[in-house]
Amino acid sequence: MHQYRSIFISDIHLGSADCQADYLLDFLDNVSCDTLYLVGDIVDLIAMQRRVHFPESHQAVVRRFLAIAAAGTRVVYVPGNHDDFLRHFCGQTLAGIELRQKVIHTNADGRRFVVCHGDQFDQVVRCSPLMLLVGDRAHGVLLRLNRWFNAWRKLRQKPYWSLAAWVKSRVGKARSFIRRFELAALTAAERGHYDGFICGHIHSAGFLRSKEGLYCNDGDWVEHCTALVEQKDGRLDILHWSEQPGIIATEPSEPAPEFSRDQRPVIDVLSPSFIESINAAPK
């Protein structure tokens, strides 16, 4: 059993055929923590409007979350854009699970992080409606290919490997969008005088350190099967969990190369009202 102070997971997309529920269940059976953060898109209500796919493995994940909360672990659910309906219940505790619009998490070493899903940055990391539509459809096709590809690998007794992540890592516009998203989230946290930002949303686990703060993304359980974990001393790592689980990234100790200069890389201006909305007191 791997023990952590905190675990952050998001973008599980229960209710969609692309959810990697079996890997998630194995992960939850092999870890424990003081606080479990569910950082949005846990249930995919958008996918379920088109077709309900909620097999036994998905139901088992829900039961496991309830059991974790009942056993005394603090479980905090911060809804995202695919489970947006649950934002109506933020501020309440349901079946032992706290629902919050966002949370301020304090690490063991005293650092304070804003925790929210991340879809709030869609309005500032700009993309045309046409590109969003094309991108959403292309992503759906890519996820289906990823599902078929890994079914074939499983038949050949090969471990999980994300075809979708490999393709996206080689698309320049996808890489550019991810970096702009990272910079926007990190900038918002810094202007609110926090030490960093923890989110999901873009299905791209990773870290980005500046001179003043740290951006953390816990990834997803559709393409990458990753979680962000806080060690007992406050150090943050990203775990991948499938047939060959392990740490795939550790928080960097030095700023990224683009922050080595005095001027931050150019991103869209974040308005004072937007910064205020991100850093307002949690509900």
Stockholm file with secondary structure:
# STOCKHOLM 1.0

chainA/1-283         MHQYRSIFISDIHLGSADCQADYLLDFLDNVSCDTLYLVGDIVDLIAMQRRVHFPESHQAVVRRFLAIAAAGTRVVYVPGNHDDFLRHFCGQTLAGIELRQKVIHTNADGRRFVVCHGDQFDQVVRCSPLMLLVGDRAHGVLLRLNRWFNAWRKLRQKPYWSLAAWVKSRVGKARSFIRRFELAALTAAERGHYDGFICGHIHSAGFLRSKEGLYCNDGDWVEHCTALVEQKDGRLDILHWSEQPGIIATEPSEPAPEFSRDQRPVIDVLSPSFIESINAAPK
#=GR chainA/1-283 SS CEEEEEEEECCCCBTSTTCCHHHHHHHHHTEEEEEEEECSCSBCHHHHHHCCCCCHHHHHHHHHHHHHHHTTCEEEECCCSTTGGGGGGTTCEETTEEECSCEEEECTTSCEEEECCSGGGGGTSCCCHHHHHHHHHHHHHHHHHHHHHHHHHHHTTCCCCCHHHHHHTTCHHHHHHHHHHHHHHHHHHHHTTCSEEEECSSSCCEEEECSSCEEEECCCTTTTCEEEEECTTSCEEEEECSSSCEEEEECCSSCCGGGSSSSCCCCCCCCHHHHHHHHSCCC
#=GC SS_cons         CEEEEEEEECCCCBTSTTCCHHHHHHHHHTEEEEEEEECSCSBCHHHHHHCCCCCHHHHHHHHHHHHHHHTTCEEEECCCSTTGGGGGGTTCEETTEEECSCEEEECTTSCEEEECCSGGGGGTSCCCHHHHHHHHHHHHHHHHHHHHHHHHHHHTTCCCCCHHHHHHTTCHHHHHHHHHHHHHHHHHHHHTTCSEEEECSSSCCEEEECSSCEEEECCCTTTTCEEEEECTTSCEEEEECSSSCEEEEECCSSCCGGGSSSSCCCCCCCCHHHHHHHHSCCC
//
